[in-house]
Amino acid sequence: MTDTQEWRAAAKAHKRAMPMQRLVGNGMDPADAHELHRLADGGRPWDEAAEELGERNLARASAALAAGHTATAHGWYLFASACFRAGQVPLADAEPRKRELYRRLIGAFGAAGALTEPAAEHLDLDTPAGIVSGWLLRPAGVTRPPVVVIVGGFDGWREEHHAGATYLLERGVAAFLADVPGQGESRLFHGSHMTLGVEKAFGAVATALRADGRLDDRVGIWGNSMGGYLAALAASAGQGYAACCINGGTVRPAEILDRYPRFIAKVRPLLGIDDPGEARAAMERYRLTPERLARLRVPLLVLHGSPDRVFLAGNARALYDSAASPDKRWAEWPDGDHCLCNHSHEKHVLVADWFADRLRDSLAREGGQ
């Protein structure tokens, strides 16, 4: 394969993994997303193009701050973080550049969070299953709000779900964007990998959030993609969650390898297992059986797209059907992509309203804030 063929193939693969709807729906400036795809098509390495766009947004944020435009700076910092986040996705853990870009995305996101009221807080929680690193976001003007833990999947980690968190904040619900063992900051900077018993991490997170006197003791969990599996695992383990939403999830995360064997490159670092065969065998042990799901009794919302080929709709439906929740809802989009990025606003309002109905509104009926 010639050099030209190699970069064209790489650009095509990156655009397929990070299409416009994913980039924009999860917080990137549409202009940046279009420019990133254009630059990749022109031969610029994906990570370099994304970093260049992120640096431009950082400069805009600095200029806005100097002019006293705090809200504008906040937005540019978030857009910068989104660019650095997209840039690091294709890079392997062994490449120092992945950590370099990841530090930059954390820095930009933290700079944005420092400009909010209340300010976003970075937390590292030591759990029995490994370090969980996350951002606690609280709504303004709400005393002791309930909180929803938001978790991503194989490579769509916590900051990618900030857009959804803002919908919760608007409804008076706090959010904890979490990198659990095997994901993001927890993996790259703390060496935490996903192992059997990972639900213990979620139990510790729920306990820590309930112990925070600024928050109510009602904790929900919202899992996206493989994180949907994790959310159901946590909710079925009796780990203190009062409501559970699963977006683009499955009863068996290893199913992606049936259709896309090369995705083992994402599974290996998640589990901390170098050998592809061993990683595949280990991933197969992560399953939600009907017996396990019979213990999932909290309110449940499951969302999926019919054409999803990452996790098939039938496997998400099996999760829904086996769950024993007396209050459960299934929502399916006939044209929905994986995690419904092509229905971003519709998805987010549905999820945020659902959590508000089951967490915050229930407090009001009981005489709370």
N, C-alpha and C positions, 0 to 999 in steps of 0.2 A: 504494500500500500504506500502511495506517495505521501509526502508531507501535506500536500493540499487535500488529498483524500482523507487523511487522518484528522485534520482540524475540521473539515466539513462534517465528518462522522461524529466528532466530539460535540460540535455545535448542535447538530441534530439531536443527539442524545440528551444534552443539557436542556434544550428547549422542550423536549418531550417530557422530561422529568419536572421541569418548572415552566409550564405553559403560562400564557398571559393571565388566565383566570386564577391560577394559583398565586402568582406574584401579586397581582392587584387585589384579589380578594383577601389576601393575608397581609395587606398593609404597605405595599410598594406604590410609590407615585406612578400612575399610568405612563407618564412620559419617560420615567426611568426604565420601566419594564419594556416599553417599545424600543428604547435606545439600547438596552442590554441585548435584546434579541438581534437588533440590527448590527451591533458591533460584533457579536458572535458570528453572524452570517458573513461578516467581512473579514474574519480571520483573527480577531482579537481573542486571546485566551479568556475564557469565561470569568475566571477569578480576577484578572486584571481589569477587565471592563467594569465589573461590578464594583471593584474598589475605587476606580476612577469616579464613578457616579456617586459613591458614598462620600468621597472626599469633597466633591463639589457641593453636596448637601451640607456637610459639616461647615464649609466656608459660608454658606448661606445662613446657617444657624448662628454662627459667630457674628456675622454682620447684623442679623436681626437683634441679637442680644445687645450689641453695642448701641443700637438705635433705640433700645428700650422696648422692643416688640417681643415680649416673652412668649405669647401664644404662637407667633410665627416661628420663633426659634424651636419651640417644642415640636412643631410639626416637621421641621427640617431635620431635627435630630432623629425622629422616628423614621423618616424616609432614609436617612443615612444608615441607620441600623438595619433596615430592610435590605439595603444594597449589600452591606457586608455579610449579612446572613445568607443571601442568595449566592454570594461569591464563594463561601466556604463549603457549600453543600457537596460539590463533586469531589472535593479533596479528601485524600485518605488521612486517617489519624496519624500515620507515620510522617506526614509532611508537616514540617514546622509552620508552613504558611497557613495551614488550617487553623492552628491555635492563634496565629497572629491576627487573622481576620476575625476569629471568634472573640478575641479580646476587644477588637475595635467595635464589633456589634454590641457587646456588653457595655462598653464605655459610652457609645452613642445612646443606647437605650436608657442607661442610667442617667445620662445628662438630661434626656427628655423627662424621665421620672422625677428628677429633682425640681422640675419647673411646675409640677402639678401640686394641687392642694386637696388632700394630704399628699405629701411626697411618696413616691414609690419606694419600697424598702426591699433591699436584697437580703435574703435569708439563706443560710446553710444549715440544714437540719441533719443531725447525725442520727440515723435510724438503724435498726438491726439488719437491714438489707443493704446499707450503704448510704452515702451522702445524697441528700436531695437538696439541690440548689434552686431557688425560686425568687420570684418577685411578688410581693404582697401589694396589691392595689386596693385602696379603700375609697368608697364614694364620699364626695364632699357633703358635709352637713347631715350625715346620718349617724345616729348614736347606736353603737353595737349592731352593725349590719350582719346578716348571715354571710357566708362565704362559699364560693365554689372553687374547687381545685380543678385546674385545666391542665390536661396532659396531652402531648402529641405522640407521634409514632416512631418509625424507624429513623427518619431524618427531618421531619417537620416539627421542630422542637418549640420550647415555651414561647419565645418572642413572636414566633409566627402566628400565635393565637391571641396576640394582644388585641387585634381588631375585634374579635368576639368578646373579649373581656370588657371593652368599652361599652358594649350594649348592656352588660350586667351592671356596670357602674351607673349608667343612666337610670337604672331601675332600682337603685339603692342597695345593690348586692355587691359585696366585695369579691375579689378574684385573687387566687394564688396561682400564678403561672409557674409550673413545676417542671424541672428536669429531674426525672427519677433515675435510679441506677441504670446505666446503659445509654443515657441520653445527654447530649449537650454538655453544659458546664460540669455536670456531675461526673461524666465520663472523661472529658478532655483534661480537666484540671484536678479532679479528685480520685481518678482511677476506679470509679464505681461502675460495675457492669451488672446487667440483669441476670439474676439467678432464680431458680425455683425458690419460692418463698418471698418473691418481690412484693406481694401484698402486704407484708409486714412494714414496708416503707410507707405505704399509704395509711396504714393504721397509725404510725407515728406522726405522720403529717396531720391527720385529723385531730389527734390528741394535742399536738402543739398549737394548732389553730384554735381549738376550743379553750385552751389555757390562756389565750391572749385576751385580756380583759376588755380590749377595744372591739372585740368581735362577739357575735352571738354564738351559742354552741350548736347551731344548726349548720352543718357542712354538707354541701353537695359535691358531686364529682362529674366532670365532663371530659370524656375521652374521645380523641380523634384518631382515626385510622387504627394502627396497632394499639394506640392509647385507649381505643374503645374496648378492646379486649381487656386491658389493664383496669379500666374503670369498672367493668362488670366483675372482674376478679376481686377487686377491692370491695365492691358493694355486696357481693355474695359471701364475703368472708366475715361479715359482721364487724367491719372496721370503723363503725361510727358515722357512716354516711347516710344522710336523710333523703337524698334524691340522686338519681343517676341518669345521665344522658350519654348516649353512644352515637357518634357520628362516623359513618364509614367503617364500622368495626366488623368483627368476625368471632366465631367460636374457636378458630384455629389459625393463628397468624402465619404458620408455615405454608398455608395454601398459596401464598404469592410465589413461592418457589416452584410450585407445580407448573405455572405458566411462564415465569421469568427466572430461570435458574441462576442467571448472573446476579440476581439481587442478593445472592449469598454474600456479596461484598459488603452489603449493609448489615447483614445479620451477624457476621463474624465480629466486628467491633462492638456491636450491641451486647453480645454475650461474652466478649473477651476470649474467644476461641479462634485460634489461627487456622486450624485444619478445616477445610470446607465440609468434609464428610461428617466430622464430629459436630460442627456447628449446625448442620442440617438435622442430625439426629437429636441434638439438644433442643432445637427449636420445635421439633415435633412433640416434645413433652409438654408444651404450653397449649393446653386445650381446656375449653369450658364444656364439661359433660352435662347432660341433662340433670344428673344428680346434684352437681355443683350449682347449676342455675336454679334448681328448686329452692335454694337458700337465698336467692335474690328476691327480696320481698319489698324493697323500698320503691317509691314511685319511679317509673322507668320511661324514658323517651328514647326511641331508636330511629335514626334517620339514615337513609341510604339512597343511592342512585341506581336505577335499574341496569344501566350499561357498565357499571363499575367492574373492571377486570382485575383490580388489585385484590379486593376482597369481594367475592360474589354476593349478590343480594340474597341468595338462598341461605348462605351461611350467617348473614346478619339476621335473617328471618328466623333461623333455627334458634339463635340466641333469644330473640324476642319471644318466640313460642314457648320455649322451655322455662323462661323466667316466671317465678311464682308471684310477681308483683300484682296485687289487686288493682292498682292504678298504673296502667301502662298504655303507651300510645306508639303506633307505628306510622311513619311518614316516609313515603317513597316517591322519588321524582323520576318520571319515565326518561328524561334526558339528563339526569344528574351525573356529573363526573365523580371521581373519587373525592370523598369528603365534601361534595356539593360546592366546590369553589365557584362553579358557574351559576350558583344561586346564593351568593354570599349574604346579601342583605336579608333575603327571605329566610334563609337558614338561621341567621343570627337573631332576628326578632322572634322567631318561633322559640328558639332555645332560651333566650333571655326572659321572655314572657313566661315560659313554662317554669323556669326556676323561680322567678318572682312569685308566681302563683303558689308554688309549693314551699317556699322558704320565707320570703319577706312578707307576703300577704297573709300567711298563716299567723305570723307574729302579730300583725295588726288586729286580726280577729281575736287574738288572745290578750289584747291590751298592751302589746309592746309598742316600740317606736314606730 
